[in-house]
Amino acid sequence: MNTLHLLSGGAAQALVTRLQDRFWALHSHTIEASFGAVGMMKDKLLAGAPCDVLILTDTLIEQLTRSGQLAAGTAQALGVVKTGIAVKTGEARPAVATRAELKAALQAASGIYFPDAVKSTAGIHFMNVLKQLGLDEELADRLRTYPNGAAAMTAMAQSTEKGLIGCTQDTEILYIEGVDLIADLPPEFELATVYTAAVCTGAKAPEAAAVLIGLLAGSESAMLRLECGFES
């Protein structure tokens, strides 16, 4: 069986998963994918993990292209992903549209779920938001971090505790059953990240890699990208 290896930030997990059957129909390759914090995926690539297609933030894709890990001219943007606030499905949705409302909602939460504050795009950003709000020390015992946004949202959905709140990229909130996206971060804290796919220079299946990127970024999947949380 032909296999294509993919390393990707968690933001693209829903999109890739929903296009796997279509990719098989087009190129008869299965996708062996690893999703996680972008820093972790970059580290895996540099450590020699097999990779045909890499999906990370546009900034990291540019860096890795310049350093020779990615094939020049193969990068295609999937879209912009914003970072939002989530609660468990069926629970009250606090107001978070302003700095003051977000601060109050976080102070009222029994637990705060978000991704790795060192390796993940959303986790790094959200920790900075907490610091700007003066809450990083005040709420330290309520902060619950996970390797990536999907893991954080899954843990929050499975918790029996009430009054939880989460923050990660919109695509990861929309992907997990049991949590609801209630709003993006207030404008002054907005994080809008462009995610881009590119072919690895060490790709064992470069033709299949190009087909997958064309499918992920092309017009055929435009509506699906919107459903998954990517904006143009």
N, C-alpha and C positions, 0 to 999 in steps of 0.2 A: 504493500500500500504506500502510495506517495504521501509524504508528510511535509508540510510547511511549518517552520518554527517562527513563532511570533513572541516578541517581548513588548509589553505595552503598559503604559500608565493605566490605572484603574478606570479612568474617565471613559475609555473606549470599550470597556468590557461588554456592555449591553449591545452596542453596535456590531462588534465582531461576532458575538454569539448568535445574533439574529440573522447574520449573513452567511453563516457557515454552510448551510445547505445550498444556497445559491452559488457559493464559491465552488463547492464540490461539482455542481452541475456544469459550471464553466470550465473547470480545469482538473477535475478528478484528483484533488488533493485534500486530505484532511488537514485541519489546523491544530497544531500542538501549541497552545498559548499559555503564557505566564503573565498575570496581571498583578500590579502592585504600585507602590509609591514610585514616582518617576526616578528619584535618586537611586532607589534599589534596583530598578530595571537598568539604569545606566551602569551601575556597578556590576550587574550580572553580565552585561555585554562585554565590558572591559575585562572581566575575569575569564572570558572565553566561552560563555554559554552559547550553544548553537542558536543562530538567529538569521532568518531570511528577511523579516520585516520588523522594523522598530517603530513604535508609536509613542512619542513623548511630546513635551512642550516644544513649541517652535524654536525657542531659544536653545534648548539642548540639542535639537536636531541640527541646527546650524553649527553649533560647536563641534559635534561629532562628525559632521561632514567635513569641516575644515581640518580636523585631526585625522581624517582618513578612514574612520570606522563605517561611514555611510557613503554610498555611491552618489557622486555629484549629479545633479539634474533629475534625481528620482523622487525628491520630496514633493508631497502634495498635502495641503492643509485640509483637515476634516471639518474644522469650524471652531467657533469660540464657545468655551464652556465657562459659565459663571459659577460662583460659589454661594451656597444658600444655607438656610436654616431649616431643620427638620424636627418634627415631633412624631411620636408614635401614632399610628392610625387610630382615629376615634377620640383622641385626647384634645383638650382645648388648645387653640392656636394663639399664642401670645402675640401682641403687637411687637414688631421688630423693625419698623420702617425708619426709625430715627436712632441716633446715637443713644439718647436717653431710654428709649423703649427697649433697644437691644440689651443695654446694661441691666435694666430692671428684669427682663426676661431671664437673663443668665443668672442673676442673683437669686431669682425665685426657683430656679431649676434644682432638682434633687441630684442630678448627675449630668455631666456634659461630655458628649461623645464626639470624637474627631480623630482624624488620622495622624500618623507619625509626624511629630513637630520638627523633625530633623531632615527626613528624606522625602516627604510628600509636599506637593505644591500647596494644597489646601491647609494642611496641618501647620506648616511654617507660617502661612499667612494668618491663620486663625489665632495662633499663639501671639503673634504681633498685635492682633486686634485686642486680645485680652490684656496685653501689656498697656496698650493705648487707653483702654478703659479703666486701668488700675485694678484689674480683677485677677491677674495671674497668681498673686500670692493669696488674696482673699478666698479664692475658690479652688486653691490647689488640691484640697482633699476631695473635690468633686470632679476633677478632670480625669477622663478615661480615654486614653489613646490606644490606637490599634495600628497594625502595619499599613493599612490602607483604608480609604473611605468606605468601601464596600464592607469590609470587616467591622468597622465601627458601626455602620448602620445596621448590619445584621445583628450584632450584639445588642444594640439598643432595641431593635424590634423584638428580640427574644427575651429581654429582661421583663420581669414581673413588676418592677418598680414603676411608680407613677411619677409624672412631672419631669420626665427627662427631656433633654434638648440636644440636638446634634448639629454639627456644621461640617460640610464637605462639599465637593463639587456636585452641581445639580444632577449630572449624569449618573452619579453613584447613588444619590437619593432616589431618583426615579427608578433605578434598576432593582431596588430591594423592596420586597413585599413586607408590609407591616410598618413602614414609615412614610410620612408625607412631607413633601416640600411645601413649606408655608410661605417663603419669600426669599429673595436674594438678600445678601448683606446690604445694609444701608449704603447709599451712594458714596459716602466718604470712605467706606471700607471695601468698596467693590473690588472683586478680583475676577477679571475676565481673561482666561487663558486660551491661547490658540494651540490646538493639538495638531500635530503633523505626522504623517507616515512617510517612511523612506526605506529603500532597499539597502541591506547591509552589504558591505564590500565582500564579506566572507560567505554570502548566501550560496547555499547548495542548490536552490531552486529559484534563480533570479527571474525567470520568465513568469513563474507562478506568483512570485512576490509582486511583480509589476501588475499582474491581473488583479490580485487582491487589493492593492492600493487603488487601482482604478475603480474597483467596485465600491470600496469604502468612501472614496472622495468624489465619485462621479454623480451624474444626474439621476441615474437609476435609483440611488439610495437617498436622494435629497430629502424626501418626506420622512424616511426612517431616521435620518440624522436629527431632524427636528423633534421627532417623537422621543428620541433618546436624550435630548437636552443640548444638542449642538446648535449654535446659532451661526448664521452666515455673516 
